[in-house]
Amino acid sequence: MSTDRARGVVIGTRGSELAMFQARQVAWTLQRNNIGLSVRIRKITTSGDKILDSPLARIGDKGLFVKEIEAALLAGEIDLAVHSAKDLPTVLPSGLVVGAFGRREDPRDVFIGGARSLRGIPAGGKVGTSSLRRRSQLLSLRPDLDIVDIRGNVDTRIRKIEEQGLDGTILAAAGVKRLEKEGQIAFHFSFEELLPAVGQGVIAIEVRSDDTPAGQLTRAFNDEDSAACVRTERALMRWLEGGCQVPIGAHAQVDGGRLTLRAFLGSLDGASAVRDFIEGSARDAGQLGEALAERMHANGGAEILAAVREANEGDGTGYWT
């Protein structure tokens, strides 16, 4: 590491309750495997934390929740960056690599509200989410729903259910569980209903590519099956040029060395969608993701992406320029 080993390791992360939980989990693992290692956590405010009055899709910036942390990592101000893997852009800045993907927590989405199933949400019900992925998949199954843009941390979004008269909101199961708020979950969405975000439920540790000691430290946190799953999901998204402004859901599973990847690509209103899956060896994770993306692109995905691009350009986000 570039820092003096005597003062230990500095982890950079966002300052939210969930981000701090994840950073502490990484710190505990590092210390358990390196007795006597000193680990400090530095909170870093990102652009995504500052801009709270606009839906993510309208901000038009990749790496919204990681750029400032990555800058600190490249500058040598921190040794490791701990992120939710779903926040990481599929192309990292030169000089940075992912040193480890942690074991995956429950990757499903959950509903917080009064209904006990997707069908149980009242006709015309108001559901709060700023995610285009969730919006598209929900509307593809329940076009009658009224999707309301809301942002904020877990507590904020739960509070907005009552404040804005919503029937409920959708959150990642992993975050709800890590914050010990499982009692508020009304139901879990199946993968047939909502495919999660790429990397959802996985903690990623980013390091400098030339910092061999830091890379070696993170190996104890890496889960091989989880890493293969996230690699194939990210390969699919990278091929499709996806991000928070493209409704893409993906989920990979490994069983006995065999990997299955399921994916969704939909229009902003959910009226058009492509769903597909692919199976193969986990050793070919990246190739499988690219192969599925190419097939989905050929089977209607190209038209969907063109429509999303046109809508985004008309909205003035400039994401595609």
N, C-alpha and C positions, 0 to 999 in steps of 0.2 A: 504494500500500500504506500501511497505517496506521503501519508501522514506518519508522524513518529509513533511507532508501535507502543512506546511507553505510555502514550496518552490514550491508547485504545482505538476503537472503531467508532466512527460517527455515521449514524443512519439518518437519511433525510426522508421526510414524508410530509403529507398534508397534515393539517392540524385538527381535522375532524375526529370525532370520537371513534369512528370505525377505522380510520387510517392509523390512529394511535394504537388501537388494539392490534392491528396487523403488524405494526412496527415492533411492538412489544413481544409479539409472538416470535418474530424473527430474532429479536435480541435474545430472548430466552433460549431458543434453539442454538444460537451461536455460542452462548455462554455455557450451555450444558455440554457442548462438544469441545469447548476450549476453556478449561478451568482456569480462572484467573484473568480472563479477557475482560477488559473494561469496554462497555458499550454505552454510548450516549445517543439520544434521539433528538434531532433538530427539526422543529416544525417550520415548514416553508409554505407561505401563502401563494397559491397559483391563480392564474387568470380566471379559471373556472370558479374559484372561491370568491372572487371579487365581483363577478358579473352575475347577479342573482335575479335580475328583472327581465331576462330574455330567455326563451327556450334555447336549449343547446344547439338545435339545428339552425337557428338564425344567427348564431355568433360567427360561424364560418371560420373556425380555426381548429386545426388538428393539434393534438397534444394539449388540450385545454387544461387538463389537470396534472400535467407532468412537466411542461417546458421549463418552468422556473427551478424545479427540482433537478432536472437534467443539467441545467446551466450550472448549478452549484456543484454537481458531480464532476462535470468537465473541468471546472475551475479548481478542483481539489479541496473544496470547502467541506465536502462530505465524502465518505468512502463507499457507501452503499445507498441506493435509492429503493425504497419499498413502495410498490404501487399495487392497486387492484389491476390485474392483468387486462381487464376490459378497458382500462383507461389508456393503455399503451398504444400509440400509433403502430401500424404494421411495419413502418420503416423508421429505424432508430437513427439518431444523429451519429455522424462519423465519430468513432472513438468510444462508442458505448455498445454494450452487449447485455443480453439477459443472462445472468449467472445462474439463476435457478427459478423454477416454477414450483411452488409448494403443492402439497396434496390438496386436491379439490374438495371444497365444501359443497353442500347441496347446490347444484347449479340452477335449480328451477326458479321461476318467478312465483310470487305469492300475492294473494289478494288480501288487503286489509279493509274490512268493511262489514256490512250486514249480510251480504249474500254468502251462500255456502257452496256455490258452483258458478261457472260461467253462465249457465242457463238461468241461474237464480237471480242474476242482476236484473232489476226491473226494466221493462221496455222503455227505451229512451233514457236510461240511467246515465248519470254523470260519473265518469271515471277519470281520475287525475293522473296524468303522466306527461312528461316532456319527451319521452322516448318515441321516435318515429318507428322503431322496430316493434314496440309494443302496440302503438297506435295501428299500424298496418295489419298486424296479425289479429288484433281484436276486431277491427272493422271488417276483415275478411270473413270472420265468423259471425259477428254481431254488428251489421251495418247500421242498426238502429241506435247504437250507443253514442253518447255525446262525450267526446274526449276533450278534457280540459287540461291545458298546459299548467303544470305546477313543478317547481323545483325546490331544492333544499335538502337537508340531511334527513335521516329516517324520522326523527321526532317531528321535524317541521312538516313533512309531508303527511304524517299521520294527523297532526293538529289541523291541517288544512281541510281534512275531510269534513269536520264540523264547521269550520270557519267559512268554507265556500259552498256548503250544502251538497257535498259530493256523496255518491253512493259508495265510494271506496277509492283506493289507490293501489298501485302495483309496485312492489319492491322485490329486490333480489333476496331469495331465501337466505343466502350466505350471510349477508349483512345483518338481517334480522336475527339470525341465530347467534352470530358473533356478539351482538349487543344484548343477547339474552332477552329478546322481546318476542319469543315464539308464541307466547300466550295470546298475542294480538293477531295471529294469522287465522284468517277465516277459511282459506283453502289454498292448496297448491295447484298451479296450472300444470296440466300434463304437457309433454313435449309435442303431442299432436295439436295442442291448443296454442301454446307459446313456446317457441324455441328461444333459448337465452341469448344474451349478447356473447360475442366471441370472447373467450377467456373468463366468463362469469364464474365466480366462486373460487378463483385461483389468485394467490398472492405471487407477484413477480418481484424478483430482486435484480436491479440493474446495476452494473459495475462498469468501470473503465476497461476497455479491451486490453490495455497494457498493464493493468494492475493484477498480476498473477496471484499474489497472496490473498487479495480480496476475493478473487474468483474461487480460489481453493476453499476459503472460509465458507462460501455459500453452498458448496456441494452437499453439505449435510442436510440442507433444507430442501434440496431438489427431489422431486418425485418423478420417476421415469415415465410412468403411465400418464400422469398429468401433463408432463412436458410434451409428450407425443400428441396428446389431444389438443393442447393449446397451439402447438406448431401447425397442425393441420387446419384448425379453425382460422388461424391468422393467415395461412397461405391462401385459403379461399377468399378471405376479405381483401387481402392485398391484390389478388388477381382481379377482383371486381371493383377495386378502388373504393372500398367501403369505408364508412366512418359514421359519426353520429347523424349525418345528413342523408344516409342511405338506409332504408329499412331492411336490414340483414340480420337474421338469427342463425345460429349454428351451434351444434353440440356434437362432440365426439366422445366415444367410449371405447375402452380397450378391454378385451376379454381374451385371455390366453394368447396374447400376442397378435390378435386380430383387432383391427380398428374399424369402427363404423362411424361415419360422419353423416349427420342429417343437417340440411340447411333450408333456409327460407329467404326469398328475395321478393319483396312486394312493392306495389305502388304506394304513394302517400295516403291514398284513401282506401287501400286494401282491396280495391275492385279487381286488380290484376295481381297475380302471384305465381311464383314458381317454387315448388317444393320438390326436393330430390334427396337421394342418399347414395353413398358409395361405401364399399367395404374393401379391405385389403390388409396387408401386413403393416403393423405399427412402425416398422422400419422405414416404410415409404410414406410417412406422415405428410411431408410437404408436397410430394407428388400427388397424393390422393386429394388434398385440398385444392390444388390447382386443376386437377382433372375434373372434379365436381363443379368447380366454378366455370370452367370452359363449357361444360355440358349445359349448365343452367343458363349461361349467356346465350347459347345457341338455341335453347328451347323457350325463348320468350324473355329472357333476362335482359337482352340488349335493348329491347323496346322499353322495358320498365326503367332501365337506367337512363335512357335518353329522356324519358318523361320526367324523371326525378331531376335530371340535370337542367332541363328547361324550367322546371318549377323553381329550382334553387337560384338559377340565374335571374329569373323574373323577380325573385324575392330580394335580390341585391346582396346575397351573401358572398358571391364570388368564390365559392368553394372550389368550383371546377376550373377556375382560370389559372 
